[in-house]
Amino acid sequence: MSSISRRSLIGYSGTAAAGAVIAGTASASPAQAAETASASTAADFPEGTLFGGRSQRNISGDMPSELEIKFSIANAETPAAYSVTPQEIADAINKFLATRGWPAVTFYGTPAPAPLN
């Protein structure tokens, strides 16, 4: 188990939902984590990049609803086999949102908005 807290993985705007997602994916073996960590993303983002996105849907009739999610990750002195990538978090959050009936969120990294997923 890594010495990095879940709070530092989630970043400034951690949510209970994101924490639950991370807790649910924490059982991956170091080999699986290394394999996933080596996957490339559409753009390279520096450590601590703030990612955000929104999901919208009509819940009952014409009542629109919106969900906004933000997260940031900093892997401080973490071996590659244990590092967590923004893409992994985005995928885990979207998997969780699907269980609640929300459309997938496209996360954008700032300050220069660029899509993560």
Backbone torsions as a table, in degrees:
resi	resn	phi	psi	omega
1	MET	NA	140.4	-178.4
2	SER	-77.6	156.3	178.4
3	SER	-88.0	2.8	179.7
4	ILE	-82.2	134.1	-179.2
5	SER	-77.5	156.4	176.8
6	ARG	-62.0	-35.5	-179.1
7	ARG	-60.2	-41.6	-180.0
8	SER	-72.0	-25.4	175.5
9	LEU	-71.3	-40.1	-177.5
10	ILE	-75.6	-36.7	178.5
11	GLY	98.0	-159.3	-172.8
12	TYR	-65.3	-38.0	-173.0
13	SER	-111.7	44.7	-178.4
14	GLY	-58.4	143.4	178.8
15	THR	-122.2	161.1	177.3
16	ALA	-61.7	-36.2	-179.8
17	ALA	-64.4	-45.9	179.7
18	ALA	-64.4	-39.1	178.1
19	GLY	-63.2	-40.0	178.5
20	ALA	-65.9	-38.3	178.6
21	VAL	-63.9	-46.2	-179.4
22	ILE	-63.5	-42.1	179.0
23	ALA	-61.7	-36.5	-179.9
24	GLY	-72.9	-21.7	-178.9
25	THR	-103.5	3.0	-175.4
26	ALA	-73.5	-8.0	-176.5
27	SER	-85.4	3.1	179.4
28	ALA	-66.3	142.3	179.2
29	SER	-73.3	159.7	177.2
30	PRO	-56.3	-35.2	178.9
31	ALA	-66.0	-41.8	177.5
32	GLN	-66.1	-40.4	179.8
33	ALA	-63.5	-41.8	179.3
34	ALA	-64.9	-40.0	179.4
35	GLU	-63.4	-44.4	179.5
36	THR	-69.9	-38.5	-178.8
37	ALA	-65.0	-26.7	-178.6
38	SER	-81.9	-8.0	178.7
39	ALA	-66.8	138.7	-178.1
40	SER	-86.2	152.2	176.6
41	THR	-108.0	169.8	-177.6
42	ALA	-62.4	-33.3	179.9
43	ALA	-139.7	154.2	176.4
44	ASP	-91.2	126.5	-179.7
45	PHE	-115.6	138.7	177.9
46	PRO	-70.6	159.0	176.6
47	GLU	-53.4	141.1	176.3
48	GLY	81.9	5.4	177.7
49	THR	-60.0	137.3	177.3
50	LEU	-88.8	124.0	178.3
51	PHE	-109.5	142.6	178.7
52	GLY	-150.0	156.2	177.7
53	GLY	-167.8	168.4	-178.1
54	ARG	-132.0	150.9	174.3
55	SER	-127.3	136.4	-178.8
56	GLN	-127.8	147.1	176.3
57	ARG	-163.0	161.6	173.4
58	ASN	-96.8	121.3	-175.4
59	ILE	-83.5	-56.0	179.0
60	SER	-132.4	113.2	-178.6
61	GLY	68.9	-122.6	-177.6
62	ASP	-103.5	14.1	-179.0
63	MET	-78.9	104.3	-179.0
64	PRO	-74.0	144.6	176.1
65	SER	-131.1	150.7	-179.7
66	GLU	-138.3	141.4	177.8
67	LEU	-123.6	126.2	178.3
68	GLU	-114.2	132.9	-179.5
69	ILE	-129.6	136.3	175.7
70	LYS	-131.2	145.0	175.3
71	PHE	-154.9	160.2	178.1
72	SER	-144.6	145.7	-179.8
73	ILE	-129.9	137.4	172.6
74	ALA	-134.4	113.4	178.4
75	ASN	-92.4	87.4	-177.2
76	ALA	-80.7	118.1	177.6
77	GLU	48.9	46.4	-177.9
78	THR	-106.2	127.5	174.6
79	PRO	-59.8	148.6	-176.4
80	ALA	-54.2	-35.3	-179.1
81	ALA	-65.1	-19.6	-177.5
82	TYR	-112.9	-4.0	-178.2
83	SER	-71.4	152.3	179.9
84	VAL	-114.1	130.4	-178.3
85	THR	-96.4	154.2	175.6
86	PRO	-57.9	-36.3	179.5
87	GLN	-62.7	-39.4	178.3
88	GLU	-62.7	-42.7	179.5
89	ILE	-66.3	-44.5	178.6
90	ALA	-59.1	-44.4	179.0
91	ASP	-63.7	-42.6	-179.8
92	ALA	-65.9	-41.3	178.5
93	ILE	-63.8	-45.4	-179.7
94	ASN	-63.8	-36.2	176.7
95	LYS	-62.8	-43.5	177.9
96	PHE	-64.4	-45.1	-179.5
97	LEU	-58.9	-38.1	179.4
98	ALA	-60.6	-33.9	179.1
99	THR	-68.9	-19.8	179.5
100	ARG	-102.0	5.0	176.8
101	GLY	85.5	12.6	178.8
102	TRP	-92.9	144.7	172.8
103	PRO	-66.5	157.6	179.1
104	ALA	-62.0	149.9	178.2
105	VAL	-101.4	133.4	169.0
106	THR	-92.3	117.2	-178.6
107	PHE	-90.7	139.9	178.2
108	TYR	-118.0	139.6	177.6
109	GLY	-92.1	142.8	178.4
110	THR	-120.6	159.7	18.3
111	PRO	-80.7	-30.1	177.7
112	ALA	-88.1	103.9	-175.8
113	PRO	-56.9	119.8	177.0
114	ALA	-144.5	137.3	-177.7
115	PRO	-69.0	139.8	176.4
116	LEU	-89.2	-45.9	-176.0
117	ASN	-124.7	NA	NA
